[in-house]
Amino acid sequence: MARTPCLLYAVSPLHSREFLERLRRSIADTYQGIELRDVGVATDPEEAARRLKGCPSAAIVVSTGGTEHIVLGALEALQAPALLVAHPYANSLPALMEVYPLARRMGASAVFLPSLDPGDERARQKLVQGLAGLRAATRLRGSRLGIFGRPSPWLVYSRVEPERLRERLGVELVEIPLEELYSMYERVEADPGLLEEILRGASRVEVPRGEVSKALKLYAALRRLVEEYRLDAFTIECFSIIGRLRVTACLALSLFNDSGLVAGCEGDVPATLAMMLASWASGRPGFMANPSIIDGDRVMIAHCTAARGLGVGYRLRTHFESGMSVGLAVTIPRGQTVTLARVDPGLTRLRVARGTVEEGEPRSELHCRTQIWVRLEGGDAEKLLRDSMGNHYILVPGDWVEALTTAAEMLGLRVDRL
């Protein structure tokens, strides 16, 4: 089923057709390059319901005043994530303000465009962030999240009941025994072309070629099972695999995230949910990592699974804890803006933070292979410990705080900003 959000204009029949046409041209120019399906104009709730039939979600432009009842009718019919868009003219904002307290209870978030000039970057960014949040929430609802094995035994807090996950967020948890993965591992082979590409691309290779090949064989096995189970994302009990196959999943997870399929480690479902939202909102690979050092307004996060596309170079090293197989030490550019995110295991909160990379060159031998020092804009890294939500956070490049806030509101999650 197509997952492209629909675009509907809620309009009072009292307003002129000329204004409406100018508004539609301006909005279309502003969201240029973003995939939306324009389903037209609604001047009453019944028409709104008809036009939104079959839509997985919608952006609803509160085009004029006097449209509150139209918006409510649209949301009642939609029963899915929605972004309400207001602008400075024709009493659009007052209409949004009146309907929004009710709309929020129905899975809607809102954005106000300060201008209808398509060249106004502020307005474009508002719409881009709002639509990115809509895209992420739309993809999450109805998605299939696989878990290979079970949450790692040390994840005593970061656990989610499948039924609660389905009820709260509309996500189906697909449980796949590790025995199926082991069986598939014996039946597949590593891609020799991919092996050469990865070896050539590394600035340094510190592990035997055969170990990289075995890690790619695990990637091939996971790829087959991901396709077989029609997964939109997955997480994996990776340390058990080390004991059985003497192979780590780090390189496989790196490759999946670079390809756009979200892959988390250690069977951490809450962190993988945050990774799904952050990656789908930003269109960039996410990095699931441990906060390893907290120092005032700074945090160092580290793991061995970073996607190669996050950085400007990578080394192939062993996995940190086991000293075996393959882990990735990816160099992250200094100075870039990043977003951190985490969903709590109760599925009630999404924590988000904006920060700047201060150091992205892996230097420590006492931490996982990819290491990133981030200075948080809010300045309260200590809250990560004082109000802990678990031991993994997600990093994505860019500022996606508003997009994730929008997605959280659509999904009924309270937003906690650091």
N, C-alpha and C positions, 0 to 999 in steps of 0.2 A: 504494500500500500504506500502511495506517495506520502511523504512527510513534509511537503512544502507548505509553510503557513499561508493562510489566505489573508487578503487585504480587503477590508470593508469600510465604506464611508457611511457613517450615520449622519443624516442630514434632515433638518427641519424643512418641510415643504414650503415654508414662508420665504426662504432665502433664494436669491437669484441663481439661475443656471450659470450665468457668467462667472460669479464668484466660485461656484463649485468647480467649474472647469479649470480656473486658475489654480485653485487649491490642489486639484488632482495632478496637474502638470508639475507644480512645485514639489509635492511629496514624491512623485515618481522620479524627478531629477535628483532629489536628496538621497533616496535609497538606491540609486543606480548601482548595479553590480551586486545587489543583495537579492537572493531568490525569494520572491513572493508571488502569489497568484491572486491577481486583482479580480474580485468577484462582484465589483460594482457598488451601487448606491442603494441604501435602504432608507425609506422615509417613514416606516412604521415597524413595530416589533415582528409582525408576521413575515414581512418581506426580508427582514434581517435573518430570521430563522431559515427561510427558504434558501437564501444566498449562501449561508454558511453550512448547509447540509453536506456532510462528507469531509469537512475540513478538519485536519488534525489539531489545528490551533489557529489563532487569528491575531492580526494587528487591526484594531478598530479605530479609525480616525474619528474623533468627536468633532465633526466638521463645523457644527454651529451650536448655538444654544437651543434649548427645547428638545434635546435628543436623549435625555436621561432614560426615558422609558424604552427607547429603541436599543440603547446599549444594554440595558438589563435583559430585554428580550433576546438579544443576540447571545449574551453570556449563558442564559438559561438553556438555549438551544445547543450551544457549543459544548458545554460541559468539558472544557479542555483549557490549557493555558492560553491567556490572552494578554495582549499589550494594548492599552488605551493610549492614544496619541492626541494631545491637544496642542493648540497653537495660539498666537496672540490676538486673533481676530474673531469677529462674529459671535462673541460670547462662548467661544469654545472652552476656555479655561473654567469659567463658572459652572458650566455643565459638567465638566469632569469632576470638579470639586464636590458637587452635589451627589453624583453617582458613585464616587470612588469608595466611600466607606462600605457600601453594599457590594461593590464589584470585587473588593479585595477578598471577601469571604467566598467568592465564586471562582478563585484561581486567576485573578487579573492583577497585573502591575500597571504602572502608568509612567509616561514621560511627557514633559512639556517642552516643546520646541520654541526657543526664544525668538526665532525668525523663520520666515518661509522663503528666505533667499537661499537657493541651492548652493551658493558660494560661501555661505556662512559656516565655517568649520565647527563652531560651537554646536549649531543645530544639527549638523551632520553627525557629529560624534555622539550627541544625545540619542539620535535615532539608531546609529550603528550599535551602540551599547545595548539599547533596549531590544533591538531585533536579535542581537547575539544572545541575550538572555532568553528570549522567546525560542530561539533555535535550540538552545541547550535543554530547556525544560520540555520542549516538544519531543526531542530525541530520547530524553530520559523516560518519560511516560511511555509505557508499552515496550521498553527495552528488555533484552534478555542478558542477564549478567551471570556468567559462568563462574563456578568456583571448583577448581581442581583440588580434590582432597578436602581439607577442613581448615579453619583458621589455625595458625600456628599456636602451640600450647601456651606460649608466653603472652598471647593476646588475650589476657584475662578480662579486659574491659571492651575491646573493640570487636564486639560480636553483635550480629543482627539476626532476629528471627525471620525466616522467609515470609511468613504470613504477614508480619508487620511491615516488611519491605513492600509487599504487594499492596497492602491497604493504604499505607502512607504515601508512597511515591509511584505506585503503578509499575514497579520493576519486578520481573520474574527472576528469582534466583534458581539457576540450573546447576544442580550438584552432580559432579562427574567424578567417579572414583579414580584414584591415582592408578589403580591397576589397568584401567583403560588406556591411560597415557603410557604406562610401561609397555603394554602390548603393542601400541601403535609405534613406539620408539623402535621396537625390534623390526618393524616392517617397512620403515622409510630410510632414505639416505639423505645426506646433506647435499645441498646444491653446490656443485663445484664452482660455478660462476660467482655465486654470492660469497663463497669462501675467499676467492681471489680478490674480490672487490673490497671486502672488509680488511684483509691483510694489507692490501695496497694503500687503503685510506688511512691506516693507523700511523701516527707519528712515531710510535714505538711499539714493538710486539715483545712482550715479556713472558709469553706462554708458548708451549710447543704447538705447531700447526695442527697436530692431531687433536689437541684439546679444543681448539676453535671449531674443528670439523664436528666433534661430538656435540658441542653446544648448538651448532647449526642443525644437527640431526634432531635435537630436542625441539628446536624451532619448527622444523618440518612436521614433527608429530603433533605439536600444538596447533599448527596451522590446519592440518587435516581435521582435527577434532573441533576446532572453532567453526569450520565450515559445516561439519556434520551436524553440530548442535545449533547452528544458526545464531551464534553469539554476537552481541553488539559490543561486549567487553568481557574481560575475565580477570580473576585473581587466582593465585596459585600457592599451594602449601609447598614452597620451594625447598625448604631445608630437608624435608623428607626425601625429596628427589636426590639430593646430594648423597644421602646415606645409601640409597638403592642403586642409582645409576653412576654415581661419582661424577655428576655433571651439574652445573648450576644453570638456572633459568635466566640469569642476568642479561646475556646477549640476546636471547629470544625476546624478553620483555622490551629491551631497547629497540629491537627491530619492529615489533608490533606497534609500539607507540610512535615510531617514526612513520609508519605506514598509515596511521590514523585510527588504528584499532586499539582502544585503551586496554592496557594490561598492567595490573597491579601485583604486588608481591605479598607473600606471607599469609595469604588468605584473608587480608584485611578488607572487609566489605565496605565499612564506612569511608575509609580513605579512597577506595576505588570509586565509590559514588562521587566523591569530591573531584576525583580525577576525570570522571566522565563529564561532569558539568564544566570544569575548567577547560578541558581540551575541546569540547564541543562548542563552547562559547567563543574561545579564542582561535580555534582552527590550528592550534599549535600542540606539539606533544607536551604532556605533563611529566613531571619528575616527582615520584613518590620517594620521600626521604625522611630520615630521622633528624629531629632537632637535637644536635649533639653537644653544642655549647651555647649558653645564653650569657650575654655580656651587655647589660644595660639595654640599649635600644637595638642591639645586634643579636643575630642568631646565626649559628653555623649549622647548615643542614647537609647531610651526607648519605649516600647509598651507592650501590654498585651497578645500578640498572639504567642510568641516564641515557636517553635517546641521543644518538650522535648529532641529530639535527638541532639540538639545543645549543651546541657549542661551536667553537672555531677549530677544534681538533680533539683527537682522542688517543689514548693509549690502551692497549689490551693488556690487562694485568690479571692476576689471580683474584678470586673472590676473597674479600677481606677476612671474614671470620674463619673460613675453612682453609684458606691458603691453596684452594684447589681450582681447577677448571678456569673459567673466564669471568672477569669483572671489568667494567669500563670506567676509566678515569677520563672524564670529559672536561675540557677547559671551557668555562663560561665567560663571555666578555664582561669586563668591568664596566660599571656605569649604567648598565641598562636597567630599565624599570621592570619589575616582576610583580606577580600577584601570588600570594600564598592562600591556600584554602584547606578546610577540613570540615567534614560532616560528623556530628556526634552520633554515637551508636544508638541513641534513642530516636534518631531521625526527627529531631525537633529544631536543631540549630545548624546554621552554616556559618562558620567563622571565616572571615576574609581579611586580608591585610595587603597593603601596598608597600613596596620596598624598593631598594636600589642595591644592585650587586656591588659590594666593595672589593671582593676578592673571589675569583672563580678558578684559580689555578690550584689543582690538588697538590698539597705539600706534606700533609701529615701521614705518617705510617701507622698511626693509632686510630684511624677512622676509616670508614668505608671509602671506596676509591674516588668517587666524584664528590667534591667538597665545595660548598658555596656559602660565603659569608654575605648575609643580607642585612642591611640597615633598614629597620621598619619605620615607615613614615609616622606612625602613631607613637613610636618611641617606647612602647611597653612590651618588650619581649618577655619580661618576667611573667606576664599573664599566661604565657604558654604553659608554665609550670603551675602557677597559683590556681588557675582555672583550667586544668588539663582536660583535653578532649581525646587523649590517646597519643600514641607515639609516632604517628606518621602524618606529615603534611605534604600538600601538593604545591609545586611551583610551576607556573607557566610564564613565559616571557610576555611583557606588555602590561598595561593597566587595564584589568578586566573587572575591577571591583564593582562598578555600576552594573555591568552585565550579569555578574553573579548575584548581586543584590536583587536584580529584576527576576532572575530565574528562581531564586529562593522564595520571593513573594508569591510567584505563580504556583510553587509547589507546597506552600504552607509552612515554610521553614522560617524561623526567626533568624534575623541576620545579626551577627556579633562581629563588629569591626574592631580590629586591634588598633 
